[in-house]
């Protein structure tokens, strides 16, 4: 069975089993690029906007009660998981997201027609544009969808960041007495503890959470109600206020109406703020991952001051080799996020006059980055950090051979004398202690006291 639909370009036949219409069909034919379709978060955000718009249009006396009821019931069914397979457009599509908006309008309209006892495609009763898209334009719907989706995803990232910070903090307490050489320039430095190093990692997570919160606050401003160019043409009375209130109520997030609809439509920098927060977090966590790979290096010919869970064999030719596979995978995630940051920068800058038509790419790169970093953090925490162990014997051995503690002698012997002692120790193999005592300027008791004072408590 098929049904016919017509637009200004011409007429096509659609399988009667699909709920999308002619606009979606044409986009499916035009954009066969990445194979990446909107995920369920995007579909639900878009459909939630359609539901809230119908409620606001009903409140504004522009949409009749029975049509609004059918649209809301259709939206609720999609929000419950029905018909997600009717949203298969490629993420690279017509500029500004018109295809995705029309995809939602058509699916909601046809399901609403069924709810009302009508046939799919009978748009004289409930029309995708005239009723489902009432008081809206792609130009305010799509960026609103981006904001709702990003806020939802950022909430998950924040939750994982909190869990990772807690894991770092717990390990910091566990390792607070594991004294080891500090290293600067990859050379021996003053002593630290493994606990101190883990505490700094927790600090980085906490700072990232603060930046995430700040970025999300910008995303709470919505331009829904601005329609085509931010002036609000063709909207129902009180539409902007009512639709934003409905979105806040149904989403659980404190969305608010933007005070400048043209401005928020033209400038995409709110998404850059979120992208920057995600990228900065990736930079810090990428550094943590590098540290773990270095501290785990060995086991026989490297630092190996930590042990990590074995998750898989590390080599197809070297038996018994266990690589830091989780840390390596996590590094690649962080690198990918930084690439996305640059893509968002270019697309945000590419706006012209009243609109930025690169929004689908901004949305793709941002939300993909949030997702992979969120999933990566969960993997990193569960499969590596929570099972992290200290190799105390290795740390003790390194401390016995480290020259970093020599700096503790500076107040008594002076920088130049200590520098000569370190150089002689390196070249002769003599101990720092024997060479310091040989100067006659320090007694053994004082030497031991100074060395003990450098051990972090």
C-alpha positions, 0 to 999 in steps of 0.5 A, spaced: 500 500 500 502 506 498 499 514 499 501 520 494 503 526 497 505 533 493 509 539 494 511 545 490 516 540 486 512 535 484 508 528 487 511 522 490 508 515 492 510 513 499 509 506 503 503 507 507 507 504 513 511 510 514 509 516 518 514 521 515 512 525 509 514 528 502 519 533 505 523 527 509 523 523 503 526 528 499 531 529 504 533 522 505 534 521 497 538 528 497 543 526 503 546 520 503 553 522 507 555 519 513 550 514 515 549 518 522 542 519 524 539 523 530 539 519 536 533 518 541 535 524 545 535 529 539 528 526 537 525 526 544 528 534 544 524 535 538 518 532 539 518 535 546 518 542 543 512 540 538 508 538 544 509 544 548 508 548 542 501 545 541 500 546 548 502 553 548 498 554 541 492 551 545 493 556 550 493 562 546 487 560 542 490 559 536 490 551 535 483 548 536 482 543 542 481 537 538 487 538 534 492 540 540 489 534 543 491 529 537 498 532 537 500 532 544 497 524 544 502 523 538 508 526 541 507 522 548 507 516 544 513 518 540 516 520 547 515 513 550 519 510 544 514 509 538 516 510 531 523 512 532 525 508 526 522 514 522 527 519 524 533 516 519 535 523 516 543 524 515 546 529 520 549 532 514 543 535 511 539 542 509 542 548 512 539 550 519 536 543 520 530 544 516 529 537 514 529 534 521 524 539 523 520 537 517 521 530 519 518 531 526 512 535 523 510 530 518 511 524 523 507 527 529 502 530 524 501 523 521 501 519 528 496 525 530 491 523 524 491 516 526 490 518 533 484 522 531 481 517 526 484 519 520 488 517 514 496 518 514 497 524 509 490 527 510 493 534 511 486 537 510 485 535 518 492 536 521 497 539 517 505 538 518 506 546 517 500 549 519 498 545 525 504 541 528 509 547 526 504 553 528 508 559 531 514 556 529 520 556 524 526 551 523 530 557 525 527 557 532 525 550 533 532 547 531 537 551 536 532 550 541 532 543 540 540 543 540 539 547 547 535 542 550 539 536 547 545 539 550 543 540 557 540 533 557 547 530 555 551 535 559 547 533 565 550 526 564 557 528 563 556 532 570 554 526 573 560 522 571 565 527 572 562 527 579 563 520 580 570 520 577 572 526 582 570 521 588 574 515 585 580 520 585 579 522 592 578 515 594 584 513 591 588 519 594 586 517 601 588 510 600 595 512 597 596 518 602 602 515 605 605 512 599 612 517 598 615 517 591 619 522 587 616 528 584 618 529 577 619 535 573 622 535 566 621 528 567 627 529 572 627 527 579 624 533 583 622 533 591 618 528 594 611 527 593 606 522 595 601 518 590 595 521 594 598 528 592 598 526 585 591 523 585 588 529 589 590 534 583 586 529 578 580 530 583 581 537 583 581 538 575 575 534 575 572 539 580 574 545 576 571 542 570 564 541 573 564 548 575 565 550 568 560 545 565 555 549 570 557 555 567 556 553 560 550 550 561 547 556 564 548 560 557 544 554 554 538 555 558 536 561 554 531 559 549 529 563 542 523 559 541 518 564 539 522 568 535 520 564 528 524 566 522 528 572 524 527 573 531 521 578 531 516 572 532 511 573 526 505 569 526 506 566 533 500 565 538 498 570 543 503 569 549 506 564 545 514 565 547 512 565 555 507 559 554 512 555 550 518 556 554 514 555 561 511 548 558 518 546 556 521 547 563 515 544 566 516 537 562 524 537 561 525 539 568 530 544 567 530 551 568 529 554 561 528 561 560 526 566 554 532 569 551 531 577 552 534 578 545 531 573 540 535 575 534 541 575 537 541 568 540 538 566 533 544 569 530 550 567 534 552 560 536 557 562 541 553 559 547 554 552 544 562 554 543 562 555 551 559 548 552 564 545 547 570 549 550 568 546 557 568 539 554 574 540 550 578 543 557 575 537 561 578 533 555 585 536 555 585 535 563 583 528 563 588 527 557 593 529 561 591 524 567 591 519 562 598 520 559 600 520 567 597 513 568 601 510 562 607 513 564 607 511 571 605 504 569 610 504 564 615 497 565 614 493 568 621 491 568 624 497 565 620 503 566 617 507 572 611 502 574 609 506 580 602 503 579 598 497 577 592 497 573 587 492 572 588 487 566 583 488 561 586 484 555 592 481 552 597 487 550 600 483 544 599 478 539 607 476 539 609 478 546 606 473 551 604 476 558 604 483 556 599 487 559 598 494 556 594 500 558 589 499 553 583 503 557 588 509 558 590 509 550 582 509 548 581 514 553 586 518 550 583 517 543 577 520 545 580 526 548 583 527 541 577 527 538 573 532 542 579 537 541 578 536 533 570 537 534 572 543 538 575 546 532 569 544 527 564 548 532 569 554 532 569 554 524 561 553 524 559 558 529 563 563 525 560 561 519 553 565 521 551 570 516 546 576 517 540 573 521 542 566 521 547 560 522 545 555 517 551 551 520 547 549 526 547 541 524 554 541 524 555 545 531 550 540 534 553 534 531 560 535 533 558 538 540 553 532 542 558 527 539 563 530 544 559 530 550 557 523 549 564 520 547 567 523 553 561 521 558 562 514 556 569 514 556 569 517 563 565 511 565 570 506 562 576 510 565 573 510 572 570 503 572 575 499 568 582 503 571 581 508 576 577 504 581 582 498 580 588 502 581 593 500 586 600 502 588 607 499 587 610 501 594 616 497 593 617 500 586 616 507 589 621 506 595 626 503 590 626 510 586 626 514 592 632 511 595 635 513 588 632 519 587 636 526 587 630 530 588 631 530 595 637 534 595 634 540 595 632 540 602 639 541 604 639 548 600 638 552 607 644 549 610 649 548 605 647 553 599 645 552 592 652 551 589 655 546 594 648 542 593 649 542 586 656 540 586 654 534 591 649 532 586 653 532 580 659 528 584 653 523 586 651 522 579 658 521 576 661 517 582 655 513 585 657 515 592 650 517 596 648 524 597 648 523 605 656 521 605 658 527 600 654 532 604 657 529 611 664 530 608 663 537 607 663 538 615 658 543 614 652 538 617 651 533 622 648 526 620 642 528 625 641 534 622 641 531 615 636 526 617 632 531 620 632 535 613 630 529 609 624 527 613 622 534 613 621 533 605 616 527 606 609 530 605 604 528 610 
